[in-house]
Amino acid sequence: MMPPLDYSALTDRDLDTVAALEASLQAFPWSRGNFADSLAAGHAALVCRAGGDLVGFAVVMLAPDEAHLLVIGIDRRFQGQGHGAALLQRAMEAAQAGGARRMLLEVRPSNRQAVTFYLRSGFTQIGVRRGYYPAAAGREDALVFDKELP
């Protein structure tokens, strides 16, 4: 039985662990420096832990009236158990607290699991950014999603 998840702000002490988790999840991961830059820029950054072990993270950039989900990830051992949905909900609540009325995000079309996750979470595809992501064979498009926040 897994202990309940505990949510807190991402801090400098978490950078190495978060970057390592991100590297385990993505072929083209955010670096430690990307996470540090987001903290320095004042982005809303959350982590979740189970029994002290970091199992997930999310970073949201706030802008007037909207928020941009920059990155989110859950340790593979904890995926499919509702933890991503709970973390996304916390990220949306942080965005709302910052004045956002809508959240945007990009996702690789090849990441079917994430596309399905966002659709189930109430996001709608509103566009495509051509050649947005680096890929093994050149570049990959990004699907752009948004969701109105209550």
C-alpha positions as CSV (number, residue, x, y, z in Angstrom):
1,M,0.0,0.0,0.0
2,M,1.4,3.3,-1.1
3,P,1.4,6.2,1.4
4,P,-0.8,9.2,0.5
5,L,0.8,11.8,-1.8
6,D,2.1,15.0,-0.4
7,Y,2.3,18.1,-2.6
8,S,4.8,21.0,-2.1
9,A,6.6,23.6,-4.1
10,L,9.6,22.5,-6.1
11,T,12.8,24.0,-4.6
12,D,16.5,24.1,-5.4
13,R,17.0,21.0,-3.3
14,D,14.7,19.0,-5.7
15,L,16.5,20.0,-8.9
16,D,18.8,16.9,-9.2
17,T,16.0,14.5,-8.4
18,V,13.4,16.1,-10.7
19,A,15.9,16.3,-13.6
20,A,16.8,12.6,-13.1
21,L,13.1,11.7,-13.1
22,E,12.4,13.8,-16.2
23,A,15.4,12.1,-18.0
24,S,13.9,8.7,-17.2
25,L,10.6,9.7,-18.8
26,Q,11.5,11.6,-22.0
27,A,13.8,11.0,-24.9
28,F,14.5,14.8,-25.1
29,P,14.1,15.8,-21.4
30,W,14.3,19.1,-19.7
31,S,17.7,19.6,-18.1
32,R,18.4,20.6,-14.5
33,G,19.1,24.0,-15.9
34,N,15.7,24.2,-17.5
35,F,14.1,23.5,-14.1
36,A,16.4,26.0,-12.3
37,D,15.5,28.7,-14.9
38,S,11.8,28.1,-14.3
39,L,12.3,28.5,-10.6
40,A,14.3,31.7,-11.1
41,A,11.6,33.0,-13.4
42,G,9.0,32.5,-10.7
43,H,7.0,29.8,-12.5
44,A,4.6,27.8,-10.4
45,A,6.4,24.5,-9.8
46,L,5.1,21.6,-7.8
47,V,6.4,18.2,-6.7
48,C,4.5,15.3,-5.2
49,R,6.0,12.7,-2.9
50,A,4.9,9.4,-1.5
51,G,6.6,8.5,1.8
52,G,9.3,11.1,1.1
53,D,10.1,9.8,-2.4
54,L,9.6,12.2,-5.2
55,V,7.1,10.7,-7.7
56,G,6.1,13.6,-9.8
57,F,6.5,17.2,-10.8
58,A,4.8,20.0,-12.8
59,V,5.8,23.5,-13.9
60,V,3.3,26.1,-15.0
61,M,4.1,29.5,-16.5
62,L,1.6,32.2,-15.5
63,A,0.6,35.0,-17.8
64,P,-2.2,37.5,-17.6
65,D,-5.5,35.5,-17.7
66,E,-3.8,32.2,-18.8
67,A,-1.3,29.6,-17.8
68,H,1.0,27.4,-19.8
69,L,1.7,23.9,-18.5
70,L,5.4,23.6,-19.5
71,V,6.2,20.1,-18.2
72,I,4.6,17.4,-16.0
73,G,5.7,13.9,-15.2
74,I,5.0,11.0,-12.9
75,D,7.5,8.2,-12.1
76,R,6.6,5.2,-14.4
77,R,6.1,3.0,-11.3
78,F,3.2,5.3,-10.2
79,Q,1.6,5.9,-13.5
80,G,-2.0,4.7,-14.2
81,Q,-3.0,5.2,-10.5
82,G,-4.5,8.7,-10.8
83,H,-1.4,10.5,-9.5
84,G,-1.0,12.5,-12.8
85,A,-4.6,13.6,-12.7
86,A,-4.2,14.7,-9.1
87,L,-1.0,16.6,-9.9
88,L,-2.5,18.2,-13.0
89,Q,-5.5,19.3,-10.8
90,R,-3.1,20.9,-8.3
91,A,-1.3,22.7,-11.2
92,M,-4.6,24.0,-12.5
93,E,-5.5,25.2,-9.0
94,A,-2.1,27.0,-8.8
95,A,-2.9,28.6,-12.2
96,Q,-6.3,29.7,-11.0
97,A,-4.8,31.2,-7.8
98,G,-2.5,33.2,-10.1
99,G,-5.4,34.6,-12.0
100,A,-5.5,32.3,-15.0
101,R,-8.8,31.5,-16.6
102,R,-7.4,29.1,-19.2
103,M,-4.5,26.6,-19.4
104,L,-2.5,25.8,-22.5
105,L,-0.1,23.0,-23.2
106,E,1.8,21.2,-26.1
107,V,2.2,17.5,-26.4
108,R,3.9,15.3,-29.0
109,P,1.4,13.4,-31.2
110,S,3.5,10.3,-30.8
111,N,2.9,10.4,-27.0
112,R,-0.5,8.7,-27.2
113,Q,-0.6,8.1,-23.5
114,A,-0.2,11.8,-22.8
115,V,-2.7,12.8,-25.5
116,T,-5.3,10.4,-24.0
117,F,-4.5,11.7,-20.5
118,Y,-5.1,15.4,-21.5
119,L,-8.3,14.6,-23.4
120,R,-9.7,12.6,-20.4
121,S,-8.7,15.7,-18.2
122,G,-11.0,17.9,-20.3
123,F,-8.5,19.5,-22.6
124,T,-9.3,20.2,-26.3
125,Q,-6.9,20.3,-29.2
126,I,-6.9,23.8,-30.6
127,G,-3.9,23.7,-33.0
128,V,-0.6,22.3,-34.2
129,R,2.8,23.8,-33.9
130,R,4.9,22.5,-36.8
131,G,8.4,21.2,-36.1
132,Y,8.1,22.2,-32.4
133,Y,10.0,19.3,-30.8
134,P,13.4,17.7,-31.5
135,A,13.0,14.1,-32.6
136,A,15.3,11.3,-33.6
137,A,14.7,12.0,-37.2
138,G,14.5,15.8,-37.3
139,R,11.6,17.5,-35.7
140,E,8.1,16.5,-34.5
141,D,5.0,18.6,-34.4
142,A,3.2,19.6,-31.2
143,L,-0.5,19.3,-30.6
144,V,-1.7,22.4,-28.8
145,F,-4.4,21.9,-26.2
146,D,-6.3,24.2,-23.9
147,K,-8.9,24.0,-21.1
148,E,-11.0,26.7,-19.6
149,L,-10.5,26.9,-15.8
150,P,-13.6,27.4,-13.7
